[in-house]
Amino acid sequence: MADIKYYDVILKPVITEKSMAGMGEKKYTFLVHTEANKSQIKEAVEKMFEGAKVKKVNTINVEGKTKRRGLTYGKTAKTKKAIVWLTDDSKDIEIFSGL
């Protein structure tokens, strides 16, 4: 496995209706590095967002979709999503506050 630093773990936030609805329960969704594990994701969130304390992390491996152009078939890249639950006494994540 590659040596992944904490700033390489979180790629971008996922902005959907379902993920935005979960923010009231202190539940945030991110696209993460495909080789990152739950403890690395927890460490990355706590270091990158000041005052955030992670209660638990759920991860989802998303397979690439099959795409076609003419007679040629191919697949899009695999991704990994992480749903991060914060504790009740932790601060909210600031990048989601303006949405």
C-alpha atoms as a printed R data frame, in Angstrom:
   type eleno elety resid chain resno       x      y       z
1  ATOM     1    CA   MET     A     1   0.000  0.000   0.000
2  ATOM     2    CA   ALA     A     2   1.206  3.482  -0.805
3  ATOM     3    CA   ASP     A     3   2.264  5.908   1.907
4  ATOM     4    CA   ILE     A     4  -0.711  8.294   2.014
5  ATOM     5    CA   LYS     A     5  -0.401 11.588   3.909
6  ATOM     6    CA   TYR     A     6  -3.450 13.020   5.685
7  ATOM     7    CA   TYR     A     7  -3.794 15.882   3.183
8  ATOM     8    CA   ASP     A     8  -4.006 13.383   0.290
9  ATOM     9    CA   VAL     A     9  -6.826 11.331   1.825
10 ATOM    10    CA   ILE     A    10  -9.813 13.658   1.331
11 ATOM    11    CA   LEU     A    11 -10.287 14.565  -2.331
12 ATOM    12    CA   LYS     A    12 -13.529 16.593  -2.308
13 ATOM    13    CA   PRO     A    13 -16.895 16.847  -0.550
14 ATOM    14    CA   VAL     A    14 -19.967 15.189  -2.018
15 ATOM    15    CA   ILE     A    15 -22.781 17.701  -2.534
16 ATOM    16    CA   THR     A    16 -26.112 15.930  -3.076
17 ATOM    17    CA   GLU     A    17 -29.573 16.282  -1.585
18 ATOM    18    CA   LYS     A    18 -29.074 13.211   0.570
19 ATOM    19    CA   SER     A    19 -25.677 14.329   1.890
20 ATOM    20    CA   MET     A    20 -26.975 17.834   2.599
21 ATOM    21    CA   ALA     A    21 -29.910 16.400   4.568
22 ATOM    22    CA   GLY     A    22 -27.487 14.438   6.754
23 ATOM    23    CA   MET     A    23 -25.611 17.557   7.825
24 ATOM    24    CA   GLY     A    24 -28.251 18.243  10.478
25 ATOM    25    CA   GLU     A    25 -27.169 15.014  12.181
26 ATOM    26    CA   LYS     A    26 -23.462 15.996  11.858
27 ATOM    27    CA   LYS     A    27 -22.991 13.495   9.038
28 ATOM    28    CA   TYR     A    28 -20.680 14.597   6.201
29 ATOM    29    CA   THR     A    29 -19.808 12.807   2.942
30 ATOM    30    CA   PHE     A    30 -16.451 13.000   1.133
31 ATOM    31    CA   LEU     A    31 -14.765 11.393  -1.856
32 ATOM    32    CA   VAL     A    32 -11.543  9.880  -0.522
33 ATOM    33    CA   HIS     A    33  -8.414  8.153  -1.818
34 ATOM    34    CA   THR     A    34  -9.230  4.597  -2.913
35 ATOM    35    CA   GLU     A    35  -6.529  3.055  -0.694
36 ATOM    36    CA   ALA     A    36  -7.350  5.043   2.462
37 ATOM    37    CA   ASN     A    37  -8.735  3.129   5.430
38 ATOM    38    CA   LYS     A    38 -11.126  4.305   8.141
39 ATOM    39    CA   SER     A    39  -8.448  5.313  10.647
40 ATOM    40    CA   GLN     A    40  -6.632  7.399   8.005
41 ATOM    41    CA   ILE     A    41  -9.905  9.130   7.066
42 ATOM    42    CA   LYS     A    42 -10.636  9.874  10.728
43 ATOM    43    CA   GLU     A    43  -7.153 11.331  11.234
44 ATOM    44    CA   ALA     A    44  -7.429 13.446   8.065
45 ATOM    45    CA   VAL     A    45 -10.783 14.976   9.050
46 ATOM    46    CA   GLU     A    46  -9.606 15.813  12.574
47 ATOM    47    CA   LYS     A    47  -6.378 17.429  11.294
48 ATOM    48    CA   MET     A    48  -7.868 19.333   8.353
49 ATOM    49    CA   PHE     A    49 -10.948 20.737  10.090
50 ATOM    50    CA   GLU     A    50 -10.173 22.362  13.419
51 ATOM    51    CA   GLY     A    51 -12.477 21.364  16.277
52 ATOM    52    CA   ALA     A    52 -13.965 18.338  14.494
53 ATOM    53    CA   LYS     A    53 -14.094 15.111  16.515
54 ATOM    54    CA   VAL     A    54 -15.040 11.995  14.558
55 ATOM    55    CA   LYS     A    55 -17.379  9.481  16.161
56 ATOM    56    CA   LYS     A    56 -17.369  6.905  13.337
57 ATOM    57    CA   VAL     A    57 -16.593  6.472   9.636
58 ATOM    58    CA   ASN     A    58 -18.476  4.414   7.052
59 ATOM    59    CA   THR     A    59 -16.843  3.740   3.673
60 ATOM    60    CA   ILE     A    60 -18.309  2.716   0.330
61 ATOM    61    CA   ASN     A    61 -16.340  1.400  -2.656
62 ATOM    62    CA   VAL     A    62 -18.035  2.525  -5.882
63 ATOM    63    CA   GLU     A    63 -17.233  0.517  -9.017
64 ATOM    64    CA   GLY     A    64 -16.707  2.357 -12.296
65 ATOM    65    CA   LYS     A    65 -19.616  2.610 -14.704
66 ATOM    66    CA   THR     A    66 -19.492  0.924 -18.095
67 ATOM    67    CA   LYS     A    67 -19.558  3.538 -20.850
68 ATOM    68    CA   ARG     A    68 -19.857  3.088 -24.586
69 ATOM    69    CA   ARG     A    69 -18.873  5.221 -27.536
70 ATOM    70    CA   GLY     A    70 -19.799  3.570 -30.792
71 ATOM    71    CA   LEU     A    71 -18.662 -0.029 -30.619
72 ATOM    72    CA   THR     A    72 -15.950  0.628 -28.024
73 ATOM    73    CA   TYR     A    73 -16.653 -0.173 -24.365
74 ATOM    74    CA   GLY     A    74 -14.769  1.170 -21.396
75 ATOM    75    CA   LYS     A    75 -15.127  1.843 -17.677
76 ATOM    76    CA   THR     A    76 -14.883  5.005 -15.623
77 ATOM    77    CA   ALA     A    77 -12.544  5.113 -12.636
78 ATOM    78    CA   LYS     A    78 -13.375  3.441  -9.310
79 ATOM    79    CA   THR     A    79 -14.032  5.798  -6.411
80 ATOM    80    CA   LYS     A    80 -14.426  5.555  -2.654
81 ATOM    81    CA   LYS     A    81 -16.871  7.554  -0.536
82 ATOM    82    CA   ALA     A    82 -16.642  8.104   3.203
83 ATOM    83    CA   ILE     A    83 -19.519  9.115   5.455
84 ATOM    84    CA   VAL     A    84 -18.080 10.780   8.559
85 ATOM    85    CA   TRP     A    85 -20.154 11.112  11.746
86 ATOM    86    CA   LEU     A    86 -19.036 13.830  14.174
87 ATOM    87    CA   THR     A    87 -19.603 13.780  17.924
88 ATOM    88    CA   ASP     A    88 -22.267 16.015  19.455
89 ATOM    89    CA   ASP     A    89 -19.738 18.338  21.120
90 ATOM    90    CA   SER     A    90 -17.563 18.887  18.024
91 ATOM    91    CA   LYS     A    91 -17.690 21.936  15.772
92 ATOM    92    CA   ASP     A    92 -19.324 21.809  12.344
93 ATOM    93    CA   ILE     A    93 -17.156 21.584   9.222
94 ATOM    94    CA   GLU     A    94 -16.834 25.065   7.731
95 ATOM    95    CA   ILE     A    95 -16.846 24.225   4.002
96 ATOM    96    CA   PHE     A    96 -20.454 23.070   4.268
97 ATOM    97    CA   SER     A    97 -21.701 26.089   6.271
98 ATOM    98    CA   GLY     A    98 -22.326 28.379   3.273
99 ATOM    99    CA   LEU     A    99 -24.402 25.849   1.331
